[in-house]
Amino acid sequence: MTRSTDAKEARLKAVRRGMRDIGAAAAIFGLSSNLRYLTGFTDEPGERLLCLIVGCADEPTFIVPELYAAEVRARTSGFVMRVWRDGETPEALLSGAAKGLSGVAGRILLDDTLWSTFALSIQRAFAGREFGLASEVMEGLRLRKDEQEVGVMQRAGEIADRAYEAVTSQKVAGLSEIELAGRLEAEMLAHGAEGVAFQTLVASGPNSAMPHHRAGARRIEAGDVVILDFGCRVAGYCSDVSRTVVCGDAPAEVERVYDAVRRSYVAARDASRVGTPAEAVDRAARDVLVKAGYGEQFVHRTGHGIGLDVHESPYLVEGSDERLEEGMTFSIEPGVYLPGRFGIRVEDVVVVTEEGERPMTHAPHELKRVA
Ligand code: CO
C-alpha cells in the first residue's frame, strides 16, 4: 500500500470518527476540494451528479456518471462504484443508498459547495432525514496541514515567486492588465504549476484602489501603481501572493502608504504565533494602519486560510477567537485603497510552526520599480 493510500485511509477514518462524534449517519461529497482531500480525485462540477457517500459503517460508495467511470477507477482505490448512464438519472442509485442507510440513525451531511440541484435530489431520496453541512467535520480536519501538504504549498509558492521575478524584470508599460495577467499565468505553468489557483488580478492606476479588481483592458502607463495578486496549484494546493509595483517613479505619497502597509504586514507576521487568537493578528495589522491615518482605507480582513481552497478557515478577522495552531496556513495581506487614485497591498501565505511563522513566498518586500 502506498503512502498516499495510507493517508487517504487515515482521512476517511477521521471523517467517520468526526461523524460519530456529532451524530451524523453519512456525509455526501460532490466534485469539490473535500472530495480531492478524501480520494485524490476531483474535477469541475457539471450537470451530471458525481458524488461520494461516506457512511459510518459500510464502504464508501461513489455514484459516478459513466463517462467518468474509467478515470475514477484509475485514480482512486478502496471505493465501491455505482455507475449511471446518460439517458438515465442517478435517482435510483440515490434511493438505493438511502435505503442502505435507513437503519442508521443520524443526520446526513452535505458537501458545502454541492450544487442546489444535487442537494435537492439528495434531500428527496433521503426524505425524512435531517441534514447538515460536511464542513462540521471537514473544517477541523483540513485546518492543520501535514508535512506533505506544507511541502506542496511551498512548491506552489516557489513557482509564484519565479513567475513574479520573470514578469517584473521585463517591460510592463504598454501592456494591458489582461496581457500582464496572461504572462504571470504562462510563467507559472511553465515552471510546473498544474493550473492557476484563481483568476489572476492585475489592477493598475486607479483600478488598484479596488481590492478585487480582476484584470481588464486598461493599458499600464508610466507613473501607475500596479497590484499583482496571483497564485497557482500544485497537487491541488494553492499559493497566493500579492506585490505592488510602480511603473517608473513613485510619487512621495505612494512611498508613504507603501511603508505603512509594509509595517502593518510585519506586525501581523510578528503576531502569528501558536496560541494567538486569529483576531489578534488582524488587530496587529490594523493598529499600524490606524496610527498611520489609513484605518478607514483598510477595507478587508487581514487574511484567510488557504490549502485545497484559496479561501478556507482560519479567517484573520475581528470576532474570530480561533487560536492559531501549528500547521495552519493563511495569508497576511493588509492593504490601503484610496478610491480613484491608487491602492497598495502586500501578501504572503505563511505556515505557523512552533518556532514561529514561515512564509511560502519570498519575493522582496521593497517597493519595486518596473519599466
Ligand atoms: Co489572498
Residues whose N, C-alpha, C, O or C-beta is under 5 A from the ligand:
A	BS01	CO	D240 S331
